[in-house]
Amino acid sequence: MADVHVLLDEWIANVTDDELLTELKAMKEAGDENAITDAFFQDLEFGTAGLRGTLGAGTNRMNIYTVGRATQGFAEYLVKNFENPTVAIARDSRNNGELFVKTAAAIFAANGVTAKLYPKISPVPTLSWAVRDLACSGGVCVTASHNPAQYNGYKAYGPDGCQIASEVADAISAAIAGVDMWNGIKSMDFDEAVAAGKIEWIGDDCLERYYDAVVDKSVCNLTEEESASAPLKLVYTPLNGTGLIPVTTVLNKVGITDITVVPEQKDPDGDFPTCPYPNPEIRQAMQKGIDLCQEVHPDLLLATDPDADRVGVACQDGDDYTLLTGNEMGVLLLDYICKMRAARGEDLSRKVAVTTIVSSAMVDALADEYGFELRRCLTGFKYIGDIITSLSDAGEVDRFIFGFEEGYGYLSGDHVRDKDAVNASMLICQMAQYYKLQDKNLVEAMHDLYEKYGYYHNKTVSLSYPGADGAAKMAGIMAALRAEAPAEIAGSKVEAVLDYKDGVNGLPKANVIEFDLEGGNKAIVRPSGTEPKIKLYIFAKGADAQAADALIAAIEESGRELLS
């Protein structure tokens, strides 16, 4: 590990940003060893998800210097591998987003890479769209997705609109490693770069083409009369992020106009004052919307995360509102898409749906029911994007009908190669209309699927291990599980152990361990690639909801002990 005090002094000597310099001097004066170590014990890692970390000073933080170094490395990679390279850039509502975008654009421009920028905050899917629509060599979206307010990030994309593959990330990382933080970064004045045509603004026409592409992915079979007889009433929250304009624009285009927006969460705000953790997976982030639902009584509550690539849904269930899980919504959407396509007479046997190794086993039952090909991939939507790209390269992109991951990410169609909450919001609302004609909401529709296919329940448990000690702890836990796998979990025999670091079923190697339990249940352990957490994915099937939940609880208790 680097000498953190040497690095601290080096930064104090070289940093010119007043805010960061003040933070560094205060850190040194206070002599807080934990703070100094956490800020400097490592370089913020550049991987397939780019950069992600907390804002602040230091090599392990998101700031103009770590962003600048990463951009210099990315620019060198693009110049080496593309003729007349271009890059599309977007940002969400997070703090320092505009600063990081302008920093990156000026560096790309100075290195001979034309930067094309969205002039306003824009969701992740619009960035993925722009990369292909504008025939760019790559892309950057400044976002930390659903992380807490103190985070920001830097997602890197390839020319296919997917987040970069591992080999590309390795090549960019190697380039970054060779960049001198203080003397090796080329930059130029932002306004001068704009005047010289080295930085361009992305026009509204690009967004309009995106909206048209999303609407084109509708599978709704309802007649105008049927739609009119089941008007949808919606409460929506963009969680102070980027979703408001894109989501409402698309919904209006398909005739869904009765939308009440949560007022406290309507405007972009990187502090996320009413939901410090702006993640639609958790009830706290949804609570303002639920409170408004108690007044408005809509058919459903819809929430998109700050970069609008994830979407969460809640529906009335008795006297309260129930949040549908990512697995439940993925299953509901896939079933709906298959129903609609089958009703049109499509041959589903040649269609392809994609999900991850940690997503619901109910998808297998749907594949048996409808006859489509199911492919599973590693966690991370880029792997779903890679499969779409491979189908496209083979001239078979029309085979892809839907992809989802348990973390509230969904996509129908190939207009983008990342999860798309704008597209998903349209599908969810049209599906809700379909069931409304049957006097059901989405919670009731999910209950019907459980009754039909069995009670496949899932739960994801995230355990945090912050700081330098946390990183070592996580590595030790994974090593211990590999050295001596448990013979049983929650009293159930471990029938098989699959270690994905060796490659399983032809998938890329990954730091994931799967424990297959008797009775068809399982537990999967995976360190997060974007946060200092180990995730425990639990899968159980019971004769009814209570039995399945009891199995989930037992496996969770044992799993927490294993990971402590």
N, C-alpha and C positions, 0 to 999 in steps of 0.2 A: 504493500500500500504506500502511496506517495506520502511524503512528509507534508501534512496538512498545513503546518505553520509556515513552511517555505512557500507553499502555494498561496496562502493568505497574504503574505508579504508581497509576493509577485503581483497579485491582483491589485493590491493597494497602490503599488508603484505604476501600474499600467492603465487602470480603469479611468476613463474620463467622464463617465456618466455620473452625475452628481448624486442621484438617489442610491445607486449601487455602491458608490464610494463611501457615502455616509453609513450604509449598512455594514460594509466591511470594517470600517474604523470602529464602529460601535461593537462589532463582534470581537475585535482584537482587544479593545479596552476592557470589555466585560470578562474576557478570558474564559468564556463558556466552552469547555472542551467538547462537549456533546454537539453544540451548534457548529463549531468549527469543523469537527470531524464529519458531521453529516453533510456539510456544504462542500467538502473537498475530498472525501475519501475515495471518490471515483469520478471518472468522466461520465456525464449523463449518456447512457448507452443509446446508440443509434441502431435500431433493429428494423424488422419488417413493419412495425407500427411507427417508424420514425423516432422522434423524441417525445417524451412526456415526463413532466416533473413539476415540482412546486416552483413558483416564481421567487426570484431572489438572486443574491450574489453567490457565485461559486461554480465550480466545475460540474457539480451535481444538481444544478438549478437551471430553470428556464430563464434566460436573459439574452440581451442583444449579442453577447459574446459567444455563448454556446450555440445560439441560433445562427450567428454569423459563421462560425467555424463549420457547422453542419452544412450550411448553404454553400460555402466554398467547396467542400468536398463533393456535394451533389452536383454543383456546376461543373467541376472538373470531370466528373463521370459523364455528364451529358455531352460536354464538348468532345470528349474522347470517343463517344459511341454514336453520336448523331451529327449529321451534316446540317448546319444552320439550326441548332436546337432552339426549341421554345418550351416554356413552362407556364401552365395555368396556376393561378394562386387565388385562394379564398380564405376567409376567416369567419369564425363565429363571434359571439358577443363577449367573449372572455376578455378580461383585463390584459392590456398590452398587446392585444391582437393586431391592431392597426400598426403599432410600432414594429412588431415582428414582421408583418407583411412588407412594410416599406424597407426595413433592413434587408430582408431576403431579396426583394425585387432589385434593389440597388446593387447588391452583390452579383446576382445573376447577370444583370445588364453589363456590369464592368468586366465580366468574364465571357461576354459574347453570346449569352443566352437571352433571347427576347422573352420578357416576362409579360404575361397577359393577366390582368388583375380584375376581379370583380370589384366594382366601386363601392358596394355596400356589403354588409354581412350576408353570408350565403351558406346554405346547408352543405354538408358533405356530398350528398348525391349530385348537387349542381356542379361541384368541382369535378367529380368523376365524369359527369356528362360533358363538361367543357373540354376536358383533356381529349376526348375522342371527337367531339363536334368540331373543335378548332384544330384537330390534327397536331396536338402538342407532343413533345418528346417525353414529357413528365408533368407532374403536378405536385402542389403543396397545399394542404389545408391546415391553417393554424387553428388548432382546437385541442381540447382535452376531453372531448366527448361528454360523458356524464360524471366526470370526476368532480370533487369539491371545488369551491370557488378559488382556492389558492393555487390551483393547477393551471397550466397551459401546456400545449403540445404542438407537434409539427409532424403531420402525417405526409408521407412521401408516396407518390403514385407513379406508375409506369405508363407508357404510351397506350396501353389497353384500358386505362381507367381503373385498374386494380391497384391496391396497395402493393408496394414493391415485393418481389419474391426474395427468398432468403439469399440466393446467390448475388442478386443485385444489391441487397442490403450489405452483404459482406464486402462487395467491391466499393460501395460508397463509404463504408466504415473505414476501409483501408486508406481511401483518399483523405478522409477526415483526419485520421491518425497522423498523416504527413503534413497537416496544416499547422503552421505556427500561429497560435492564438492571437499574438500581438502584431506580427509583421507579415503574416502570410495570407491575409484576407484582402482581396481586391474589392473596392467599392467605388461608388461615384455619387454625386448629388442626385437625389431622387427626381427633383423637378427638371434638372438638365437631362436626365435619362428619358423622361417623358417627352420633352421637347425634341429630343434626337430620335424618337421612335423606338428606343430600346426598351421602353415600358409602355404597354398599351392597355387601355381600359376595355373590358369585355362589355359589349353592348347588350341592350335589353332583348335584341333579337335572339341571342343565344338562350336566354331564359325562356322566351316564348316557345322556342323549339323543344326545350326540355318539358315544359308544361304539356305541349301537344303529345310528346312521347309518353308521358305518364298517363294521360287520358286514354291514349291508344291501348294501354294495357288493361283496360276495363274488361271484365268478363260478364258483366251484368246482363241478364236475359229478361229483366222486367220490362214490360211495356210501359209507355207513358202513363196509361191509365192505372196500372198497378203501382207505379212509383207515386203517383198523385194520391192514391188511396192509403199509402203508408209513408207520409212525410216524416223525415227523420229530424228529431230535435237533439241538438248536440251542445254539450259544454266542452270547450277546448282550452287548453293552456299550452303555450310554447315554452313555459318555464323560463321566461326572460331570455330566450335564445333566438334562433333564426327562423323558426317554423311558421310564424304568423302569416306572412304574406304568401309563401309558396303553398302551404296547406289550405288556407282559405281560398286562394285563387283556384286551385285544382278542384276543391269540393264545389265551389260555385259553378265551375265549368260542367260538372256532372249533375247539377241540379240540387245540391245540398246547400241550402242558404240559411236555415234556421240555426245559427251558430252563436252561442253566448261565450265570449272570451273572458277568462278569469282576469279581472282588472289589475290585480296586484302583480300578475305575472305576464302581462301583455307586452310591455316594452323591454327591449334588450337591456340587460344589466349584468355585467360580469361579476357583481357581488352576490347575485342570486339571493336577495335579502329575505325572501320568504321560504326559501328551500336551499340552505347551504350545500346540500348534496343533491344536485338537480338530476336525479336518476328516477325515471318513471317506474322502475322496478320496486321502489320502496314507497310505503304509504305516506311517509312524512312529506315527500315531494308532491304527492297527489292530494294532500289534505285540503288545501285551499279550493281545489276543484271539487272535491267531495262536499265541502261545506256549501259551495254554490249550488251543487246538484240538489241539496236538500231544499233549496228555495225554488229552483227552476224546474226540477223533475224532468230531466231529459231522458232520451233513450239510452245514451251512454256518455261517459266522460272519456275524452281523448287527450293524451299528453305526449308531446314530443320533447326529447332532450335538447340541450343547447345547440348541437350541430345538426339536429333533425335527421339523424340516421336511425334512431330508435323511437319506438312509440309504445306507450302503455295505455291500457283500457280498463275502465271500471264500469260495472253495471249494478243496478239495484238488485239486491238479494235479500228479500224480507225488508227489515227496517234499516238495513245498512247497505253500503256499497262494497262489492267484492272486486278485488283486483285480479284480473286474469293473468296467469303467468305467461312467460314467453313461450314455453312449451305448449300451453293450452291454446294460445292465439295462433301459433304456428300450425298446430293440428287443425284448428277451426278453419283457417284460411286455406290450407291445402285441401281439406275436404270440400270446402265451398268451390274452389277453383275447379276441382275434378267434377263436382256435380254440374256446374255450369257448362264446362266443356263437353261432358258426356251428353248433356241435354241438346247440345248443338250437333251431336253425331260425330264428334271427333274420336279418332282411334287413340286411346290413352296408352296403348301398349308400347308405342314408340316414344312416349314422352319421358322426360327425366325430371325428377325432383331431387334436391340436394339438402342435406342437413348434416349436423356434426356428430361426432362420436359421443358427445355429452348431451344430446337431445333425446326427446321422448321416444321410447320403444313403440308407442302407439302408431308412429309413422309406418312401421313395418306392417301393421294391421291394415292401414290405409292402402299401402302398396299391393297387398294381397287382394283387397276389395276392388280396387280400380284398375290394377294391372300395369301401372307405370313402373319404370325403372327407378329404384331408389339408390342414390349414392351417398355415402357418408365420408366426411373429410375431417381434418383436424379443426380445433376451435380457432376461430378467426375468419371473418367474412372474406378475407382475401382468398382463402382456399375455395370458397364457393365461387368467387369471381374467376379463379383460375379454371374451374371446371366449365364455366360459361364460355370463357375464352377458348378452351380446347374444343368445345362443340362448335364455336364460331369458325375456328381455323379449319375444322373438318367439313364446313358447309352445312352444319346440322344445328345451328343455334335455335331454330324453331322448335327443337325438341324440348328445350328448357321451359318449364312452366312455373317453377317456384323454388325458392331456397330460403331457409331460415336457420337461425341459431337461437338457442334458449335465452340469450341475453337481449331479447326484444328487437332483434334485427331481422327484417323480412325484405324480399324482393321478388317480384314477378316480372319476367321479361328481361331483355338484355340491354335496355337503354342505358343503364349504368352497370358498373361492376363492383358496387359496394351496396351495403344495406341502405334502404331508401324509405324513410318514414313518410314522405309525401305520397309516394306510390302506395305504401301500406295503409295510410290513413284513408285514401280513396277506397281501397278494397274492403277495409274494415267497415266503413260506413255503408257501402253498397251491400255487403253481407248482412249488416244489421237490418237494412230495409227488407231484404229477402226473408229474414226470420220474423221481422215485425208483421209481415203478412200472414204468418203462422201463429201470431200472438205469443211470440217468444222473444226474449232478449238473448244476448250472447252467453250469459251465464247458464241459462236454461238450455241453450243449444249445446253447450259443452257437456252438460249433465247427460243429455241424450247420447252423445258420443261415448261417454263413460259406460252408460248402460249397454250400449251396443258392442263395444270392443273390449271392455274391461277397465278396471280402475288402475290405470298407469299413472302413478304419482311421482313427482320429482321435486327435489329441493336442492338449491345451491347454497352452501355455507361458505362465507369468506372469513378467513382468519388473518389478522394483520400482524406483520412483523416489520415495524418501521426501522429506518436507520441502518447504519453499518452492521450493528449487532443482529438486526433483523435479517439482513441478507445472508449472513453466516448461518443463522438459525434455520432459515428455509433450506439452504443447501444441505445442512446436517440432517434435517428431517427426511428429505428425499433420499439421501444416501443410506440412512438407517432402514427405510422401507425397502430399498433394493437389497440391502445386505441380509435382512431377515424379515420377510413378508409375514404378516399375521396368519395363523392357521384358521382363525375364525373372526368374524366381525358380528357383533350383536347376537352372539350365540349361533350364528349361521356359518357353516363350513365354507371356507374360501376354496372354490373348486378350480379356479384358474387365476393366474396373475399374468397380465399382459403389460409389458414394459415398452412403451412407444419410443423410447430412446434407441431401441434396436430396429425400429421400423415394424409396423404391423399392417397386414393386408395391403401392402404396397404403398402405404402412406409415408410421407417424409418423417424423418426422425424427430421426436418431440419429447420434452421433459414431462411425461404423463405416465401415470401408473394406474391400471384398471384392475380391480378386484371383483371377479365374478363369483357371486354367492349362490348357494343352493336355493332353489325355488325361483330362479330366474332374476333375482335382484342383483344389484351391483353398486359399488362405490368407486369413484374415479377421483384421483388426486392430481391437481395441476397447479403449479405456481403461475400466477398472473404474469403476462408479458408487459403490462402497463402500470401495475401498482405493486407495492410491497405486500402481497397477499398470497396465501395458498388457498385455492378453491377446492372444496369438497363437493362433488356432484353425487347425489344419492338418487337411486332408481328403485322403485318398489311397485309390485302389482299385488293388489288384494282383492278379496271377494267383494268388498264394498269399500266405500271411502274411508270408513273408520279403521278397517283392517290395514289398508294401504298406509294411512297416516301413522298408525302404530308402528309399522315396520320402518317408515321414514324416521320417526323419532328415535327408535332403538339404534338404527345405523348411524344417525347423527351423533348420539351420545358416545358410541364406540369410536367413531371417526375423530371427534374432538380430542379424545384421549390419545389416539395415535399421533395426532398432529400437535400435541402440546409440548 
